[in-house]
Amino acid sequence: MIYALTGWGTGLMAVIALLVAFAATIVLMKVLSDRLPHDQGRAFAVEGALSKGKVRGTGIVFVLVFAAAAMIFDMISVEKVIYILVIIAAMLTGFFDDASSKPWNEYLKGALDLLLAVVVAATYLYCHGNIFYVTYPLSASVAVPYWLAGLLIIALVWASINVTNCTDGVDGLSATLTIITLGSFLLCCDLPQATGDRLFIALFIIVLVAYLWFNANPSSMLMGDAGSRAMGMMIAIVALLSGYPLLYIPFALVMILDGGLGLLKVALLRFLKIKILVNTRCPLHDHARKTLEWSNTQVVFRFAVIQLMINIPFLMFFVMC
């Protein structure tokens, strides 16, 4: 919006936007901390009791700062406004769950995720059609039938929300992995067919950087479902706008394995009575802490290193070829 009014160069606008978003997140998280929910301690989580009393649900702060900064500083379209509103909606479902004295029913949250995923799928297909690119530099494209494309986008959004949510269990882990994933997609914005917006992605990264100031181990604030669900939604949207949605798999592989294996394990046991990974704790970050005896800091750094060692070769091939 300001860009349209002032005509400032995009580089200067980006610098101002990022500095304002960072500062606003830091200040508001401090000012509003007493008004946010506090963690009750998760009985079945590894070291869950250590979180009791910490400020929880701070995702509402950095998500709203991101949304405001994007609306004010970025070049806005109807499509982008819809995505921002969907990210806010994902955040609010998590925030109200964080603030509730009794956790929401998981089937209710799943239904809400499905509804938001349908909105994203309909918006993307209306604005961009059903052509998807699967390789680069060959740029092989595939015309996917609209009904199938819609189902695949819904699956991507639903999976991204939930695996990201499950990864949030160690101070700094989910935010760090999300920064790596979004940063990788940021470097793909110049690829042919990509419709991603650098500033849009960078603003989300910068508010997560500000959040990590308070969430670094040992944390004083937790994002709660308000933050993790919004992060998952943002990653899915950015993966779609990259023009190469299959890059979601390598760029977020650590989160997919960390959170996704737990979801798969529970689903198979609950619905098909099939037991898998019986000697492995899920999410995998709990296995690393409890069984491998890694410290929280080791979990964050080692998971981040693994993700970087996956992303860097892919970026070398896709961006620099």
N, C-alpha and C positions, 0 to 999 in steps of 0.2 A: 504494500500500500504506500509506504513512504517512498519507495523507489519510483512509483508512478507520479507522486507529487513533487519530488525534489529533482529527479533526473540524475541523482548521484551515480557514480560508477558502481558496478556490481561488486568490485573488489572492496571498495570503501564501505559499501553497505553491509557486506558480509562481516567485515571486521567489527563494525559497530554492533551489528546484530548479535554476534557471538559474545562479545564482551558484556553487553547488556543482559543477555540470557544467563550467562554464568553468574554475574553479580546478583541478578534478581533471584536466582535459585538459592544461592548462599544466604542472602539476607532473609528471604521468606521462610526458608527452612528453620532458621534460628527464631524468627519472630513468631511463627505459627506452631512451633513444636509443642507448646503446652496445650494447644487446642486440638491436637490430633490424637487418635486412639493410641493406647499403649499395649504392648504385647503381653498376652496372658501366660506365655510359656507353653510350648507344644509338648505334650506328654510323651509322644512316641517318636519325636525327632531326636537325633543325636545332638547332645548338648542343648536341647531345646529350652531347658530351664534357665540357661544363661541369658536368654533373650528376654526373660520376664521383666517387665517394667520399662523396656526401651520404647522410644517413640516409634510408632508403626503407622503405615499408610502414607508415608511421605511421598509416595508416587504421585499423589494428587497434586503436590506442589510442583515437581519438575515437569509433569505432563502438562499442566495448565500454563506454566511458563513457556514451555515449548510451543504450545498452541498459540498463545498470545504473540510470541515473537515471530512465528511463522506468518500469522495474519497481518502483523504490523510491518515487517521488514521484507518478506518474500513477495514474489510475484504470484498472485493468487488467481486460481481458476475455480470454477464450480466443482470440478473433479477433486481438486486438492482440498477444498472446504469440506467435502463429504468425507474424505479420508481423515481429516483432522477431527471431525465430529465422531467418526467411528472409533478413533483412538481414544478420545475422551470418554466415549460410552464404555469401551473396554475397561478403562481406568475406573470409572464409577462403579461398575459391577464388582470390581475387586475392592474398592474403597468401602462400599456399604457392607461387604462381607467382612472386611477388616474391623469395621466399627461395630458389627453386630455382636451381641453377647453370646449368640449361638451361631456357629458356622452355617452358611447356606448349604442347602442340599446340592450335592454334586451334579445331580441330573438337571436341576434348575440352571446351574452355571453352564452346563454343557449346552442346554437349549438356547441360552443367551448368546453363547459363543457361535452357535449355528446361525442364529438370526443375523448377527453382525457379519459373519462370513458371507452370507447370502447378499448382504448390501454391498460388500466389497466386490464380490464376483459380478454382480449386476452392473455396478459402476464401471469396473475395469473393462468388461466386455462391451459395454455401450460406447465407451470412449476410445478403445483401442482395437476392438474386434477380436477375432479368434486365431490370429497368426502368432505363433510363438517360435522363438529362435533357440536352437539347441546346441549349436557349436559356433566357435569363432576361432580363427579368421575365416573359416569356410562359410559361416553365416547360413547354415542350412535351416530352412524354415519349415514349419509344419502347420497346416491348417487343421485345427482340432474342431470337431463338431461342437456347436455352441453348448449343447447339453452336457457333453463330456468335459469341455473346458470349464463350465460352471462348477461341475462336481469336483474337478481337480483343484480349482481355486479355493473352493470351500474347504476341501481337505487340507490344503496348504495353510490356510488361515487358522483353522481349528487346531491343527497339529502345532503350529508355531506358537499360538497362545499357550497351549498346555505344556509343551516341553520346556518353554521358557519359564513358565510358572513353577514347574517341578525343579528347575535348576536353582531357584532362589532358596538356598538353605545354608550358605556359607557367606560370611561377610565379604562383600566385594566380588563374589564369583559371577553372578548373573549379569551384573552391570558391566564387568570387565569383558566377558565373552560377547555381550551385545555390542559393546564399542568396537571390538575386533570385527564382528560380523558386519555391522553397518559401515565401518571404515573401509572394509573390503569392497562393499557395494559402491561406496563413494568413489573409489578409484575406477569403477566401471562406468561412470556417467558419460565418458566420452566414447564408449563403444557404439558402433552403428546400431540403430534400432532402440537404443536406450532412451527412456523418457524420464529417468530419475532427475531429481533436482538437487544439486550439490548443497545449497544452503539449507534446504528442507532436512536433508540427512545430517548435515553438520550441526544444526541447532539441537537435534535430539542427542547427538553425541556429546555436545558441550554441557547440556543439563545433566547428563549422566556423570560426566567428569566432576561437576559440582557436587552431585550427590555422593560420589565416592569420597569426598572430603570428610563426610560424616560416617560413611559406611565402611571405611578401611578398618581392618581388624586391629583392635577390638572396636566394634561399631558403637555409636551412640544412637543411631537412627536406622530404621529398616523401611524399605520401600513397600513391603506387604504385597498383597495381590494387586493393589492399585497400580503399582509400578510394573510388576512382572507381566501382568496381562497386557498392559499397554505396550510394553517392549515387544512382546510376541506379535502383537498386531502390527506394530511399526515394521518389524523385520519382514513380515509377510508382504506388506504393501510395497516396501522398498524392493524386495525380491521380484515382485511383479513388474514394477516400473523399470527395473534394470533391463527388461527385454529378454533376460535369460533366467527365468525362474528356477531352472534346474540347479543354478549356482547356489541356491539355498542349501542344498544337501552338503556340499563341501564347506561352504562358508560358515555353516552353523552346526557342523557335524558333532562337535563335542557336546553341545546342548541337546542335539537329537539323541545321542547315546545316553547322556546323563539323565535326562528327564524321560525320554521316550521308552527306554527299556523298562523303566518302572511302570509306565502306563500299560505297556504290552504285557508285562508280567501279571499285573492285577487283572487286566481284561481277560486274559486266557484262563486264569484261575477262577474268576467270578462267573464267566459265561460258559466256558467250555470245560472247566475242571481240569485244565492242563497245567502242570507245574513245570516252570522253567527257572533257571538261574537260582536254584534252591540254596546254593552256598554263596550267593552274591547279594549284598544289600543294595537296595535301590531307594533313592537315586544313587548313582555311582559315587557321588561325592561323599555320601555316608559310608560306603564301602571303603573308600580311600582313607577316611578318618578313623573308622572303627577297626577295620581289619588290617589295612596296610599301615596304620598308625601315622599317617601324614598329619601335620599340623594344618590349621585352617589356611595359614599363609602359603604353605607348600601346595595345598589343593588349588588355590587360586593361581599361583604362578605356574604350576605344572600343567594344569588344564589350559591356561592361556598359551603356554609355550607349545603344547600339542596343537591347539587351534591355529596358531601362527605358522607352524611348520606344515600345516595343510594348506592354509590360504596363500602363503607366499608363492609356492610353485604355481598354483592356479592363476594368481595375479600376473606372474611373469609370463605365462602362456597367453592368457586372455587379453591383457592390457598392453603388453610390450611386443607381442609378435607382429 
